[in-house]
């Protein structure tokens, strides 16, 4: 028994060392990302105002990390039935979040998966939770885009897919329907068993709750662009604010689902320039995008630091539980 506990303790120590190494390497790449971004501070005229705007924006971005962590835990709680681990899950999410700055953009999933495994979650349920997490986020983004500015969404789709964008959308939807039908046909017994084990009502509530949280995150990130737009001299109106938030959300979701764009231009940058160029001018769009990216990086790192205040300190002992 003692030997088994020792091996378990050593394995945990190794995983902790690996996690710390990944975190350290992620911080290095965060610094690299800031340097590569090449933000030109020489254009800052009024430093107190600039710092106040950046601080406000960074705090909003930092808050979105914890809101996203709450949404992620919603799926874990649904599949595991454990609803008392929210703080621990948010801490893990904030720590793992900076792993996305490492090449490959997958390391942030590793630590999240380790936490899910700690909750006793099977790989199948973990995969289902990850798929539902992404689908919920994309659905919310499209709904927000359609509700705020369907015309902007149409322009963006034409720019990315060409005039035949409707054919592309229909083909994707048809492929999705066929895929769902095939899944139901092949795994109908497992799906039936799953619905027996898990409350359908709770599933609907989890979807709606996470849609609300994801909507808050996307709206907040778009609001940061509005704040920066006003700081850079833009006139605030409800119309312009709605267009900026909608433009950001559309650019975000297309950048998420489309792997690339013609000429090597990033999809998000392409769409933001297209949709917001008339609102604020292409020069301001570029500056705003770079500043927004800088704030995003700082906000992710600040969330990583602040999570330390939420970590529960365990009393010293021979072996961890």
N, C-alpha and C positions, 0 to 999 in steps of 0.2 A: 504493500500500500504506500509506504514511504517512498519507494523508488518510483512508483507511478506518479505521485504528486511532484516529485523532483523533476521528472521528465516534462510534466505539464508546465511547471514553473519555468523551466529552461526554454520550452517552446514559446511561451508568452514573452519571455525576455527577448528572444530572437525576433519575434514579430514586432515588438515594441521598438527594437533597434532599427529594423527595416523601415518601420513607419516614420521614425525620427529622421532617418537618412533621406527618405522620399520628401519629407517636409522641408528639410534643409536644401535639397536639390531644387525643390519647387520655388523656394525663396530666391535662390540664385537665378532661376529663369524668370521670376517676376522682375528682378532688378534688370535683367537683360531686356525684358519686354519694354520696360520704361525707357531704357537707353535707345533701343531700336526705334521706339516711337518718335524720338527726336523732337519732343515738345520744345518750342522756342519761347523761353521765359522773357526774352528781351522785349516782347510786345506788351508785357504787363505794365500798365501805366500807374494804376492805383493798387498797390499791394494789399492794404487792409481789406478793400472791397473784394479783390480777387480771392484772397484767402478765406473770407467769409463765405463767398459763393462756393468755393471748392469744399470747404468744411461741411456746409449744408448738404451739398450734393453727395459727398462721400458718406455722410451719416445715413442718407436715404439709401444709397447703394448697399451699405453695410446691413441695414435693416432688411433689405430684400433677401440677403443671404440666409438670415434666420427664418424669414417667412417661407422661403423655398425649402429649407430644412424641415419646417413644420409640415409642409405639404408632402414631402417625401416620407416623413414618418407616418402620415395618415395612411399610406398604403401598407407600410410595415405593420401598423397596428391592426389594420383590417385583416390581413392574412395571418397574423400570429395571435391576435386577441389580446396582446399586451399593450395596455394603454397608459402605463406608468413610466415609460422610458423616454418621454418627449425631450426632456432637458439633455439627456445623454445622447439622444439621436441628433439633436441640433448641434451639439458640440462636435460630434463625429462629422456631420455634414460640413460645418464651417472649416474643420481641419482638412477634410478630404477635398474641399472645393478648390484649394490652391493647386491641387495635383493636376488640374486641367491645363496649367501653364507648361507642363512637361510635354515634350514631343510625343505625338500620338493621341493626345487628348483622351486618355483612358485611365490614367493612374488614379483619378478621383473616384473611379468606380471600385477600385480595389479595396480601399479602406471601408467604403460603404458596404461592400459585399461581406467583409469580415464582420461588421457589426450585425448585418442581417443574419449571418450564420450564428452569431452569438445569441440571437433571439430564438434560435432553433428553427429558422425558416429554411425550407427546402429550396433547392436550386430552381425547381419548376415554378414555385410560388414567387421566388425572387425575380425570375425572368418575366412572369406575368405582371408583377408590380412595376418593373422597369418599363415595360411596354405601355401599361396604363398611364404611368407618369408622363411619358413622352406624348402619348396621344391626347391626354387631357390638356397639356400645355399648348400643343399645336392647335387643338380645337378652340381653345380660349382666344388664342392670337387671331385666328381667322374670324371668329365671331366679333371680336373687338374691331377688327379692320372693316368688316362689312357694315357693322352698325354705325361706325364713325364716318367712314368715307369709302363706300363701295367703288366709287369712281377711281380713287387712288389705287385701290387694289387691282382694278382692271388695267390701269396704266402700267403698274408694276409687272403684272403677269404678261402683258404684251411685250414689254421690254425684255423680260427674261426668256419667255417661250416663243415670242413672235405672234403673228396674227392668228395662228392656229392654236392659241392657248386653250380654247375651250375643248378642242379635241384631246389635248394633252391631259386636261383635268378630267374629262370623261373617261379617258383610258385608265388613268390612275384610280379613279373611283370604281370603275368596273373591275380592275385587277384586285382592288381591296375587297369588293363584295365577293368575288370568286374565291379569294383567299379565306375569307371568313366562313363561307359555305363549306369549303374543303376542310377547314379546321373542325367545324361542327360535325361534318360527316365522319371524319376519321376519329375524332376524340369525343364523340357524343356521350359515351358512357362516363368518361372522366369528367366531362363538363357537368353532366347530371349529378355526379357524386359531389363535385365541387359546390354546386348550388345547394345541395343538401347540407353540406358542412358549413357553408358560409351564408350569412343572411343577405338576401337580395336587397332588402330595404337598406341595410347598412352599406351595401355596395353603392347604391344610388346616392345615399347621403355623403359617402366618402368622395364620390365623383363631384357632386355639387360643391362640397366644402373645398376641395382642391381646385376646382375651377375658379372659385372666388379668390382663393389665395394666389393662384397663378395670375389672375386678372390684376390683383393688387400689385404684384411684382412687375408685370409688364407696364402697367400704368405709371408706377413709380419711376421706372427707368426712362419712360418717355417724358415724365415730368422733369427729370434732370435736364433733358435736352431743352425743354421750355425755359427752365431757369437760366441755362447757359445762353440761350437765344436772347433773352431779355438783358442779361449782363453785357452781351456784345452789342447792344444798341437796338435790338429789335423791339417793335411796339407790341405790347401784349394785348391780344383780343381773344375772346373765347374761340373765335373761328380759327385764328392762327395757332392757338394752343392745341385745338382738336386736330388740326392738320399735322402738326409736328408729332404729337403722340401717336396718331394713326400711322404716319409715315415711318416712325421708328418701329412700331409693332409689325407693320408689313415687311419692312426690311429685315427685322429679326427673324420672322417666321420663314421668309424665303431663303435667307441665309442659312437657316437651320436645315431646310429640306432639300435645297438645291446645292449640289456639290461644287459647282463652279460657274463661271460666266465667261463670255467671249473676251479674248484679249488678255486673260489672266486677271481681270479686275474682280475684286471680291464682290459677291452678290449683294451683301448688305450695303457696301459703299456705293455700288452702282445704283441700287434702288433709292437710297437716301438722297443721293445727288439728283436723281430724276424727280423724286416727289417733292423735295424741299428746296430745290434750286430756285424755283419761282417765288417761294415764300421769303427766302433770306439771301439769295444769291449764292452762286457756286463756291465763291471764295470763303464765305462764312460757313457754308456747309462743311467744307474740308476742315476748317479750324475747329468747328463745333464737334465734328466726329472724332478728331484727335483728342480734344479735351475730354470728351465723354469717355473715350477709351482709357485715358489716364486716370480719370475718376473711378472707373470700373476696377482697374487694377489695384488702386489704393484701397478702395472699399472692400475688395476681396481679402486683401492682406490685413486690414483692420479687423474684419470679422474673425480672421484666423487668430489674431492677438487677443481680442475680447473674449473669445471662447474660453480662454484660460480662467476667466473669472467665474465661469459656470462649471468648471471641472470639480467634481466632488473629490475631496481629499480623503483617501482611505487610511485608516490607522495602520501603523507599521505592524507587520506580522510575518510569520515564516513563509506562508504561502498565501497568494491571493485567492479569493473565492472564485 
